[in-house]
Amino acid sequence: MKARDQARLDALRLMISAIKYIEVDTPNLSDEQIILVLKKEAKKRREAIEAYKAAGRDEQAKQEQYELDLIEEYLPKAMSEEDVRTKVEETLNAVKPDNFGMAMNACMKAVGEGAEGAMVAKIVKEIFNHKS
């Protein structure tokens, strides 16, 4: 890296390392598989940020946030919560599932890779609780 940005270089190396680790078991990863690896790495960073902040370790939380921001540069743009909510409502109105599991399955298929499962689950729970 000609810019000599050591923090960025270290974060990029961590991303490459995570991808190569998975490639040992599964050679020739597809783009979708690489995106899943990066999403897992982003989730790890989010959890670490929460843990560091809870422990009062702001410097480490800042480093994890930097790495998270860098990982997110390489991920496809996620759907906004409003878009996910609209898609979930449309799906639930069309499918009319009997239970939460069926609802989640249908909604995750509808939103695809555009949203995290936790966000979809939260919205589905809100809608299910509101109907009850």
Secondary structure, DSSP 8 states (H G I E B T S, - for coil): -TT--HHHHHHHHHHHHHHHHHHHHSSS--HHHHHHHHHHHHHHHHHHHHHHHHTT-HHHHHHHHHHHHHHHHTS-----HHHHHHHHHHHHHHH--SSHHHHHHHHHHHHGGGS-HHHHHHHHHHHHHHH-
